[in-house]
Amino acid sequence: MEKGLSDHTLEAYRRDLTQFATHFQQELLCADDADIQRFFSHKFEQGASARSIARQLSCLRSFYSYQVREGQLKVDPTALIDSPKLGRPLPKSLSEADVEALLAAPDTDDAIGLRDRCMLEVLYATGLRVSELVGLTLSQVNLRQGVVRVFGKGSKERLVPLGDEAMNWLATYVRDGRGLLLGGVQSEVLFPSNRAQQMTRQTFWHRIKLCAKLAGIEKPLSPHTLRHAFATHLINHGADLRVVQLLLGHSDLSTTQIYTHVAQERMKHLHAQHHPRG
C-alpha cells in the first residue's frame, strides 16, 4: 500500500504470493534463493512467458525487500536472481497501401470528414504523437514555410515539415471546414470537435478505428499506428536514422532504432517471399 498501487495491482500481488506459498509448501520467509530459482524454472517449463516471470519476480522482490526493511529477514533471497530479458516487441505498422486506404476513408464532403482526412494526413506526414496532434493550435502551423511547431514530451519544441499533400489538405480544411466546426466560437484549436472544443485523444482514436473499418483494414491498430507507419516507411525509403529521431522527438537514438528492426523484418519477409531460394 505504501507504493500507492492500484487495487488491481495489489490483487495481482496477492495472487502471486499465494501461488508462491502454495508451491513452496512452507512459509515464504523460509524460502531461499534456490527455492525461488526452482519455482521459476518450473514456470518456464510450463510455458510461462518472460514477461510473466519478470512480473512475478518483481512481486517477490517487493515482498522480500519489505521484510528486510521490517527486520523480519536479514538477507533478501531474490537479490542475486536476474530478471529474464524481455526483448522489445516490434511496433505494428501498416503497409503503404493500407495507409493510402485509411487516408481515403473519410467522406470529405462534410466538415467532420474533411477534418478527419486532414488529421490523418498530418499525422502520417509528421509522425506526431496523437496527444500532440489533438493539441495543435492554428498558430503552430506555418503553411508558408510548410512546417508545424510541436511541443512534445517535457515541453521540448521541434519543427516538423508537413509535405505538399498535408499542406494542401490543411489549407482546404482551414478554408472550408474549421469554421463550420467552430460555429462562430473564437478558438485557437486547429482540429476542434463537433462541439467546438479541443478533441480528446480517445475521440480521435475512435475516429481512426472508424476509418480503418471503412477502409477494410483488419490489422490490429494502436493510437501510434500512423506514427509507426511514418517512421517505418521513411526508413524503408532510405531516411537517416538520426533524422527520423529528430522528426519523432525521441531524446534517445536507441528509442528510434526499433524501427530499423521493423525494416529488417520487412526485408526478410520480402526476401523469403520473392527470392527463388528464400
CYANA upper distance limits for C-alpha pairs under 8 A (distance plus 0.5 A):
  1 MET  CA      5 LEU  CA      6.61
  1 MET  CA     10 LEU  CA      8.33
  5 LEU  CA      9 THR  CA      6.66
  5 LEU  CA     10 LEU  CA      6.94
  6 SER  CA     10 LEU  CA      6.75
  7 ASP  CA     11 GLU  CA      6.60
  8 HIS  CA     12 ALA  CA      6.81
  9 THR  CA     13 TYR  CA      6.73
 10 LEU  CA     14 ARG  CA      6.73
 11 GLU  CA     15 ARG  CA      6.77
 12 ALA  CA     16 ASP  CA      6.71
 13 TYR  CA     17 LEU  CA      6.63
 13 TYR  CA     59 CYS  CA      6.53
 14 ARG  CA     18 THR  CA      6.62
 15 ARG  CA     19 GLN  CA      6.66
 16 ASP  CA     20 PHE  CA      6.67
 16 ASP  CA     56 GLN  CA      6.99
 16 ASP  CA     59 CYS  CA      7.78
 17 LEU  CA     21 ALA  CA      6.64
 17 LEU  CA     59 CYS  CA      8.21
 17 LEU  CA     60 LEU  CA      7.89
 18 THR  CA     22 THR  CA      6.65
 19 GLN  CA     23 HIS  CA      6.67
 20 PHE  CA     24 PHE  CA      6.63
 20 PHE  CA     28 LEU  CA      7.98
 20 PHE  CA     39 PHE  CA      8.37
 21 ALA  CA     25 GLN  CA      6.43
 21 ALA  CA     26 GLN  CA      6.75
 21 ALA  CA     27 GLU  CA      6.92
 21 ALA  CA     28 LEU  CA      6.28
 22 THR  CA     26 GLN  CA      8.02
 23 HIS  CA     39 PHE  CA      7.87
 24 PHE  CA     28 LEU  CA      7.92
 24 PHE  CA     31 ALA  CA      7.74
 24 PHE  CA     35 ASP  CA      7.75
 24 PHE  CA     39 PHE  CA      8.42
 26 GLN  CA     30 CYS  CA      7.34
 26 GLN  CA     31 ALA  CA      8.00
 27 GLU  CA     31 ALA  CA      7.60
 29 LEU  CA     72 GLN  CA      8.50
 29 LEU  CA     73 LEU  CA      7.81
 31 ALA  CA     35 ASP  CA      6.31
 31 ALA  CA     36 ILE  CA      7.58
 31 ALA  CA     77 PRO  CA      8.06
 32 ASP  CA     36 ILE  CA      7.03
 32 ASP  CA     77 PRO  CA      5.79
 33 ASP  CA     37 GLN  CA      6.60
 33 ASP  CA     77 PRO  CA      5.18
 33 ASP  CA     78 THR  CA      6.56
 33 ASP  CA     80 LEU  CA      8.39
 33 ASP  CA     81 ILE  CA      7.99
 34 ALA  CA     38 ARG  CA      6.66
 35 ASP  CA     39 PHE  CA      6.74
 36 ILE  CA     40 PHE  CA      6.89
 36 ILE  CA     77 PRO  CA      8.39
 36 ILE  CA     78 THR  CA      8.07
 37 GLN  CA     41 SER  CA      6.64
 37 GLN  CA     81 ILE  CA      8.10
 38 ARG  CA     42 HIS  CA      6.63
 39 PHE  CA     43 LYS  CA      6.88
 40 PHE  CA     44 PHE  CA      6.68
 40 PHE  CA     53 ILE  CA      7.50
 41 SER  CA     45 GLU  CA      6.78
 42 HIS  CA     46 GLN  CA      6.82
 43 LYS  CA     47 GLY  CA      7.05
 43 LYS  CA     48 ALA  CA      5.99
 43 LYS  CA     53 ILE  CA      8.12
 44 PHE  CA     48 ALA  CA      5.57
 44 PHE  CA     49 SER  CA      7.62
 44 PHE  CA     53 ILE  CA      8.43
 48 ALA  CA     52 SER  CA      6.82
 48 ALA  CA     53 ILE  CA      7.25
 49 SER  CA     53 ILE  CA      6.81
 50 ALA  CA     54 ALA  CA      6.57
 50 ALA  CA     84 PRO  CA      6.29
 50 ALA  CA     85 LYS  CA      7.47
 50 ALA  CA     86 LEU  CA      6.33
 51 ARG  CA     55 ARG  CA      6.74
 51 ARG  CA     84 PRO  CA      8.24
 51 ARG  CA     86 LEU  CA      6.51
 52 SER  CA     56 GLN  CA      6.81
 53 ILE  CA     57 LEU  CA      6.54
 53 ILE  CA     83 SER  CA      8.45
 53 ILE  CA     84 PRO  CA      7.75
 54 ALA  CA     58 SER  CA      6.61
 54 ALA  CA     83 SER  CA      6.22
 54 ALA  CA     84 PRO  CA      6.64
 55 ARG  CA     59 CYS  CA      6.89
 56 GLN  CA     60 LEU  CA      6.91
 57 LEU  CA     61 ARG  CA      6.62
 57 LEU  CA     78 THR  CA      8.45
 57 LEU  CA     83 SER  CA      7.67
 58 SER  CA     62 SER  CA      6.76
 59 CYS  CA     63 PHE  CA      6.83
 60 LEU  CA     64 TYR  CA      6.62
 60 LEU  CA     78 THR  CA      7.79
 61 ARG  CA     65 SER  CA      6.32
 61 ARG  CA     76 ASP  CA      8.32
 61 ARG  CA     78 THR  CA      6.46
 61 ARG  CA     79 ALA  CA      8.13
 62 SER  CA     66 TYR  CA      6.65
 63 PHE  CA     67 GLN  CA      6.92
 64 TYR  CA     68 VAL  CA      6.69
 64 TYR  CA     73 LEU  CA      8.30
 64 TYR  CA     76 ASP  CA      6.07
 64 TYR  CA     77 PRO  CA      7.81
 64 TYR  CA     78 THR  CA      7.93
 65 SER  CA     69 ARG  CA      6.80
 65 SER  CA     76 ASP  CA      6.79
 66 TYR  CA     70 GLU  CA      6.66
 67 GLN  CA     71 GLY  CA      6.69
 67 GLN  CA     72 GLN  CA      5.59
 67 GLN  CA     73 LEU  CA      6.18
 68 VAL  CA     72 GLN  CA      6.31
 68 VAL  CA     73 LEU  CA      5.22
 68 VAL  CA     74 LYS  CA      6.29
 68 VAL  CA     75 VAL  CA      7.11
 68 VAL  CA     76 ASP  CA      7.06
 90 LEU  CA    258 ILE  CA      7.32
 90 LEU  CA    259 TYR  CA      8.37
 90 LEU  CA    261 HIS  CA      7.94
 90 LEU  CA    262 VAL  CA      6.94
 91 PRO  CA    228 HIS  CA      7.21
 91 PRO  CA    258 ILE  CA      8.47
 91 PRO  CA    259 TYR  CA      8.44
 91 PRO  CA    262 VAL  CA      7.99
 92 LYS  CA    220 PRO  CA      8.38
 92 LYS  CA    221 LEU  CA      8.00
 92 LYS  CA    225 THR  CA      7.36
 92 LYS  CA    228 HIS  CA      7.65
 93 SER  CA    225 THR  CA      6.49
 93 SER  CA    226 LEU  CA      8.01
 93 SER  CA    228 HIS  CA      6.18
 93 SER  CA    229 ALA  CA      5.63
 93 SER  CA    232 THR  CA      7.91
 94 LEU  CA     98 ASP  CA      6.19
 94 LEU  CA     99 VAL  CA      6.78
 94 LEU  CA    225 THR  CA      7.66
 94 LEU  CA    226 LEU  CA      8.06
 94 LEU  CA    229 ALA  CA      6.20
 95 SER  CA     99 VAL  CA      6.84
 95 SER  CA    229 ALA  CA      7.91
 96 GLU  CA    100 GLU  CA      6.78
 96 GLU  CA    229 ALA  CA      8.45
 96 GLU  CA    233 HIS  CA      7.97
 97 ALA  CA    101 ALA  CA      6.80
 98 ASP  CA    102 LEU  CA      6.65
 98 ASP  CA    217 ILE  CA      7.44
 99 VAL  CA    103 LEU  CA      6.57
 99 VAL  CA    226 LEU  CA      8.35
 99 VAL  CA    229 ALA  CA      8.45
100 GLU  CA    104 ALA  CA      6.74
101 ALA  CA    105 ALA  CA      6.78
101 ALA  CA    215 ALA  CA      5.98
102 LEU  CA    211 CYS  CA      6.55
102 LEU  CA    212 ALA  CA      6.22
102 LEU  CA    214 LEU  CA      8.49
102 LEU  CA    215 ALA  CA      6.02
102 LEU  CA    217 ILE  CA      8.26
103 LEU  CA    117 ARG  CA      6.61
103 LEU  CA    120 LEU  CA      6.60
103 LEU  CA    121 GLU  CA      7.10
103 LEU  CA    211 CYS  CA      8.47
104 ALA  CA    117 ARG  CA      7.79
104 ALA  CA    215 ALA  CA      8.23
105 ALA  CA    117 ARG  CA      8.28
105 ALA  CA    211 CYS  CA      5.91
105 ALA  CA    212 ALA  CA      7.99
105 ALA  CA    214 LEU  CA      6.44
105 ALA  CA    215 ALA  CA      6.05
106 PRO  CA    113 GLY  CA      5.46
106 PRO  CA    114 LEU  CA      7.61
106 PRO  CA    116 ASP  CA      6.91
106 PRO  CA    117 ARG  CA      6.23
106 PRO  CA    211 CYS  CA      6.80
107 ASP  CA    113 GLY  CA      5.27
107 ASP  CA    114 LEU  CA      7.37
108 THR  CA    112 ILE  CA      8.12
108 THR  CA    113 GLY  CA      5.10
108 THR  CA    114 LEU  CA      4.74
108 THR  CA    115 ARG  CA      8.39
108 THR  CA    117 ARG  CA      7.47
109 ASP  CA    113 GLY  CA      7.33
109 ASP  CA    114 LEU  CA      7.37
110 ASP  CA    114 LEU  CA      6.63
110 ASP  CA    177 GLY  CA      8.06
111 ALA  CA    115 ARG  CA      6.56
111 ALA  CA    173 TYR  CA      8.37
111 ALA  CA    176 ASP  CA      7.94
111 ALA  CA    177 GLY  CA      5.02
111 ALA  CA    178 ARG  CA      7.60
111 ALA  CA    180 LEU  CA      7.10
111 ALA  CA    181 LEU  CA      7.16
112 ILE  CA    116 ASP  CA      6.64
112 ILE  CA    177 GLY  CA      8.00
112 ILE  CA    181 LEU  CA      7.96
112 ILE  CA    194 ASN  CA      7.90
113 GLY  CA    117 ARG  CA      6.61
114 LEU  CA    118 CYS  CA      6.62
114 LEU  CA    173 TYR  CA      6.65
114 LEU  CA    177 GLY  CA      6.97
115 ARG  CA    119 MET  CA      6.59
115 ARG  CA    173 TYR  CA      6.80
115 ARG  CA    177 GLY  CA      7.23
115 ARG  CA    178 ARG  CA      7.85
115 ARG  CA    191 PHE  CA      7.24
116 ASP  CA    120 LEU  CA      6.67
116 ASP  CA    207 ARG  CA      7.86
117 ARG  CA    121 GLU  CA      6.61
117 ARG  CA    169 TRP  CA      8.22
118 CYS  CA    122 VAL  CA      6.60
118 CYS  CA    166 ALA  CA      7.45
118 CYS  CA    169 TRP  CA      5.96
118 CYS  CA    170 LEU  CA      6.42
118 CYS  CA    173 TYR  CA      7.27
119 MET  CA    123 LEU  CA      6.48
119 MET  CA    133 LEU  CA      8.06
119 MET  CA    191 PHE  CA      8.09
120 LEU  CA    124 TYR  CA      6.62
121 GLU  CA    125 ALA  CA      6.46
121 GLU  CA    165 GLU  CA      7.94
121 GLU  CA    166 ALA  CA      5.76
121 GLU  CA    169 TRP  CA      7.92
122 VAL  CA    126 THR  CA      6.44
122 VAL  CA    127 GLY  CA      8.47
122 VAL  CA    162 LEU  CA      7.33
122 VAL  CA    166 ALA  CA      5.90
122 VAL  CA    170 LEU  CA      8.48
123 LEU  CA    127 GLY  CA      5.91
123 LEU  CA    128 LEU  CA      6.17
123 LEU  CA    129 ARG  CA      8.38
123 LEU  CA    130 VAL  CA      8.30
123 LEU  CA    133 LEU  CA      7.52
123 LEU  CA    226 LEU  CA      6.98
123 LEU  CA    227 ARG  CA      7.37
124 TYR  CA    128 LEU  CA      8.43
124 TYR  CA    226 LEU  CA      5.96
124 TYR  CA    227 ARG  CA      6.99
124 TYR  CA    229 ALA  CA      7.77
124 TYR  CA    230 PHE  CA      5.98
125 ALA  CA    161 PRO  CA      8.40
125 ALA  CA    162 LEU  CA      6.25
125 ALA  CA    163 GLY  CA      7.00
125 ALA  CA    166 ALA  CA      6.97
125 ALA  CA    230 PHE  CA      7.36
126 THR  CA    160 VAL  CA      6.73
126 THR  CA    161 PRO  CA      7.23
126 THR  CA    162 LEU  CA      6.55
126 THR  CA    227 ARG  CA      8.37
126 THR  CA    230 PHE  CA      7.71
126 THR  CA    247 LEU  CA      7.67
126 THR  CA    248 LEU  CA      8.42
127 GLY  CA    226 LEU  CA      7.32
127 GLY  CA    227 ARG  CA      4.81
127 GLY  CA    228 HIS  CA      7.95
127 GLY  CA    230 PHE  CA      5.90
127 GLY  CA    231 ALA  CA      7.42
127 GLY  CA    247 LEU  CA      7.68
127 GLY  CA    248 LEU  CA      6.56
128 LEU  CA    132 GLU  CA      6.50
128 LEU  CA    133 LEU  CA      6.61
128 LEU  CA    227 ARG  CA      6.76
128 LEU  CA    248 LEU  CA      7.17
129 ARG  CA    133 LEU  CA      6.81
129 ARG  CA    224 HIS  CA      7.28
129 ARG  CA    227 ARG  CA      7.23
130 VAL  CA    134 VAL  CA      6.78
130 VAL  CA    201 ARG  CA      6.80
130 VAL  CA    223 PRO  CA      7.24
130 VAL  CA    224 HIS  CA      7.57
131 SER  CA    135 GLY  CA      6.62
131 SER  CA    201 ARG  CA      6.49
132 GLU  CA    136 LEU  CA      6.85
132 GLU  CA    150 VAL  CA      7.42
132 GLU  CA    151 PHE  CA      7.57
132 GLU  CA    152 GLY  CA      7.11
134 VAL  CA    190 LEU  CA      8.42
134 VAL  CA    191 PHE  CA      7.00
134 VAL  CA    198 GLN  CA      7.34
134 VAL  CA    199 MET  CA      6.37
134 VAL  CA    200 THR  CA      7.21
134 VAL  CA    201 ARG  CA      7.17
134 VAL  CA    204 PHE  CA      8.26
135 GLY  CA    189 VAL  CA      7.69
135 GLY  CA    190 LEU  CA      8.37
135 GLY  CA    198 GLN  CA      7.53
135 GLY  CA    199 MET  CA      8.41
136 LEU  CA    140 GLN  CA      7.01
136 LEU  CA    150 VAL  CA      8.17
136 LEU  CA    189 VAL  CA      6.85
136 LEU  CA    190 LEU  CA      6.17
136 LEU  CA    191 PHE  CA      7.81
137 THR  CA    141 VAL  CA      7.86
137 THR  CA    188 GLU  CA      5.65
137 THR  CA    189 VAL  CA      5.04
137 THR  CA    190 LEU  CA      5.15
137 THR  CA    191 PHE  CA      8.35
138 LEU  CA    188 GLU  CA      6.00
138 LEU  CA    189 VAL  CA      6.73
138 LEU  CA    190 LEU  CA      5.44
139 SER  CA    188 GLU  CA      7.83
140 GLN  CA    148 VAL  CA      6.13
140 GLN  CA    149 ARG  CA      5.49
140 GLN  CA    150 VAL  CA      7.57
141 VAL  CA    146 GLY  CA      8.36
141 VAL  CA    147 VAL  CA      6.78
141 VAL  CA    148 VAL  CA      5.02
141 VAL  CA    149 ARG  CA      6.94
142 ASN  CA    146 GLY  CA      6.24
142 ASN  CA    147 VAL  CA      5.95
142 ASN  CA    148 VAL  CA      6.58
143 LEU  CA    147 VAL  CA      7.09
143 LEU  CA    167 MET  CA      6.92
143 LEU  CA    171 ALA  CA      8.17
146 GLY  CA    161 PRO  CA      6.35
146 GLY  CA    162 LEU  CA      6.05
146 GLY  CA    163 GLY  CA      7.24
146 GLY  CA    164 ASP  CA      8.33
146 GLY  CA    167 MET  CA      7.25
147 VAL  CA    159 LEU  CA      6.80
147 VAL  CA    160 VAL  CA      5.93
147 VAL  CA    161 PRO  CA      4.78
147 VAL  CA    162 LEU  CA      5.81
148 VAL  CA    159 LEU  CA      6.25
148 VAL  CA    160 VAL  CA      5.88
148 VAL  CA    161 PRO  CA      6.90
148 VAL  CA    162 LEU  CA      7.22
149 ARG  CA    157 GLU  CA      7.41
149 ARG  CA    158 ARG  CA      6.40
149 ARG  CA    159 LEU  CA      5.18
149 ARG  CA    160 VAL  CA      7.03
150 VAL  CA    157 GLU  CA      6.05
150 VAL  CA    158 ARG  CA      5.84
150 VAL  CA    159 LEU  CA      6.71
150 VAL  CA    160 VAL  CA      7.85
151 PHE  CA    155 SER  CA      5.66
151 PHE  CA    156 LYS  CA      5.90
151 PHE  CA    157 GLU  CA      5.02
151 PHE  CA    158 ARG  CA      7.12
152 GLY  CA    156 LYS  CA      5.68
152 GLY  CA    157 GLU  CA      6.75
152 GLY  CA    158 ARG  CA      8.16
152 GLY  CA    249 GLY  CA      7.33
158 ARG  CA    246 LEU  CA      8.24
158 ARG  CA    247 LEU  CA      8.16
158 ARG  CA    249 GLY  CA      7.52
159 LEU  CA    247 LEU  CA      8.29
160 VAL  CA    247 LEU  CA      6.47
162 LEU  CA    166 ALA  CA      6.36
162 LEU  CA    167 MET  CA      6.67
163 GLY  CA    167 MET  CA      6.69
164 ASP  CA    168 ASN  CA      6.61
165 GLU  CA    169 TRP  CA      6.89
166 ALA  CA    170 LEU  CA      6.54
167 MET  CA    171 ALA  CA      6.62
168 ASN  CA    172 THR  CA      6.77
169 TRP  CA    173 TYR  CA      6.49
170 LEU  CA    174 VAL  CA      6.50
171 ALA  CA    175 ARG  CA      6.61
172 THR  CA    176 ASP  CA      6.36
172 THR  CA    177 GLY  CA      8.05
173 TYR  CA    177 GLY  CA      5.31
173 TYR  CA    178 ARG  CA      6.55
174 VAL  CA    178 ARG  CA      5.64
174 VAL  CA    179 GLY  CA      7.81
175 ARG  CA    179 GLY  CA      8.14
176 ASP  CA    180 LEU  CA      8.06
177 GLY  CA    181 LEU  CA      7.05
178 ARG  CA    182 LEU  CA      6.83
178 ARG  CA    190 LEU  CA      8.02
178 ARG  CA    191 PHE  CA      7.68
178 ARG  CA    192 PRO  CA      7.98
179 GLY  CA    183 GLY  CA      6.58
179 GLY  CA    184 GLY  CA      7.38
180 LEU  CA    184 GLY  CA      8.26
181 LEU  CA    192 PRO  CA      7.11
181 LEU  CA    193 SER  CA      7.43
181 LEU  CA    194 ASN  CA      5.98
181 LEU  CA    195 ARG  CA      7.82
181 LEU  CA    196 ALA  CA      6.40
182 LEU  CA    186 GLN  CA      7.89
182 LEU  CA    187 SER  CA      8.09
182 LEU  CA    192 PRO  CA      7.34
182 LEU  CA    194 ASN  CA      7.97
182 LEU  CA    195 ARG  CA      7.87
182 LEU  CA    196 ALA  CA      5.02
182 LEU  CA    197 GLN  CA      8.41
183 GLY  CA    196 ALA  CA      7.60
185 VAL  CA    196 ALA  CA      7.36
189 VAL  CA    197 GLN  CA      7.91
189 VAL  CA    198 GLN  CA      6.53
191 PHE  CA    198 GLN  CA      7.34
191 PHE  CA    199 MET  CA      7.47
192 PRO  CA    196 ALA  CA      5.63
192 PRO  CA    197 GLN  CA      5.59
192 PRO  CA    198 GLN  CA      5.39
192 PRO  CA    199 MET  CA      6.16
193 SER  CA    197 GLN  CA      5.88
193 SER  CA    198 GLN  CA      6.54
193 SER  CA    199 MET  CA      5.52
199 MET  CA    203 THR  CA      6.93
199 MET  CA    204 PHE  CA      7.37
200 THR  CA    204 PHE  CA      6.96
201 ARG  CA    205 TRP  CA      6.59
202 GLN  CA    206 HIS  CA      6.79
203 THR  CA    207 ARG  CA      6.92
204 PHE  CA    208 ILE  CA      6.81
205 TRP  CA    209 LYS  CA      6.85
205 TRP  CA    223 PRO  CA      6.69
206 HIS  CA    210 LEU  CA      6.72
207 ARG  CA    211 CYS  CA      6.73
208 ILE  CA    212 ALA  CA      6.61
209 LYS  CA    213 LYS  CA      6.70
209 LYS  CA    221 LEU  CA      8.21
210 LEU  CA    214 LEU  CA      6.79
211 CYS  CA    215 ALA  CA      6.58
212 ALA  CA    216 GLY  CA      6.66
212 ALA  CA    217 ILE  CA      5.65
212 ALA  CA    218 GLU  CA      8.03
213 LYS  CA    217 ILE  CA      6.47
213 LYS  CA    218 GLU  CA      7.85
221 LEU  CA    225 THR  CA      6.32
224 HIS  CA    228 HIS  CA      6.55
225 THR  CA    229 ALA  CA      6.70
226 LEU  CA    230 PHE  CA      6.44
227 ARG  CA    231 ALA  CA      6.92
228 HIS  CA    232 THR  CA      6.49
228 HIS  CA    259 TYR  CA      8.47
229 ALA  CA    233 HIS  CA      6.32
230 PHE  CA    234 LEU  CA      6.71
231 ALA  CA    235 ILE  CA      6.82
231 ALA  CA    244 VAL  CA      7.00
231 ALA  CA    248 LEU  CA      8.35
231 ALA  CA    259 TYR  CA      7.25
232 THR  CA    236 ASN  CA      6.55
232 THR  CA    259 TYR  CA      6.23
232 THR  CA    260 THR  CA      8.19
232 THR  CA    262 VAL  CA      7.28
232 THR  CA    263 ALA  CA      6.92
233 HIS  CA    237 HIS  CA      6.69
234 LEU  CA    238 GLY  CA      7.00
234 LEU  CA    239 ALA  CA      5.81
234 LEU  CA    244 VAL  CA      8.04
235 ILE  CA    239 ALA  CA      5.26
235 ILE  CA    240 ASP  CA      7.48
235 ILE  CA    241 LEU  CA      7.62
235 ILE  CA    244 VAL  CA      8.33
235 ILE  CA    259 TYR  CA      7.91
235 ILE  CA    260 THR  CA      7.53
235 ILE  CA    263 ALA  CA      7.38
236 ASN  CA    263 ALA  CA      6.40
239 ALA  CA    243 VAL  CA      7.58
239 ALA  CA    244 VAL  CA      7.55
240 ASP  CA    244 VAL  CA      6.99
241 LEU  CA    245 GLN  CA      6.69
241 LEU  CA    253 LEU  CA      8.50
241 LEU  CA    256 THR  CA      7.70
241 LEU  CA    257 GLN  CA      7.80
242 ARG  CA    246 LEU  CA      6.81
242 ARG  CA    253 LEU  CA      7.52
243 VAL  CA    247 LEU  CA      6.76
244 VAL  CA    248 LEU  CA      6.59
244 VAL  CA    256 THR  CA      7.82
245 GLN  CA    249 GLY  CA      6.55
245 GLN  CA    250 HIS  CA      5.84
245 GLN  CA    251 SER  CA      8.19
245 GLN  CA    252 ASP  CA      8.33
245 GLN  CA    253 LEU  CA      6.76
245 GLN  CA    256 THR  CA      6.19
246 LEU  CA    250 HIS  CA      6.96
250 HIS  CA    255 THR  CA      7.13
250 HIS  CA    256 THR  CA      7.30
251 SER  CA    255 THR  CA      8.50
252 ASP  CA    256 THR  CA      7.83
253 LEU  CA    257 GLN  CA      6.80
254 SER  CA    258 ILE  CA      7.75
256 THR  CA    260 THR  CA      8.35
257 GLN  CA    261 HIS  CA      7.58
258 ILE  CA    262 VAL  CA      7.16
259 TYR  CA    263 ALA  CA      6.75
260 THR  CA    264 GLN  CA      6.64
261 HIS  CA    265 GLU  CA      6.61
262 VAL  CA    266 ARG  CA      6.76
263 ALA  CA    267 MET  CA      6.76
264 GLN  CA    268 LYS  CA      6.69
265 GLU  CA    269 HIS  CA      6.70
266 ARG  CA    270 LEU  CA      6.75
267 MET  CA    271 HIS  CA      6.52
268 LYS  CA    272 ALA  CA      6.60
269 HIS  CA    273 GLN  CA      6.55
270 LEU  CA    274 HIS  CA      6.45
270 LEU  CA    275 HIS  CA      8.38
271 HIS  CA    275 HIS  CA      5.76
271 HIS  CA    278 GLY  CA      6.46
272 ALA  CA    277 ARG  CA      8.21
272 ALA  CA    278 GLY  CA      4.55
273 GLN  CA    278 GLY  CA      7.07
274 HIS  CA    278 GLY  CA      7.41
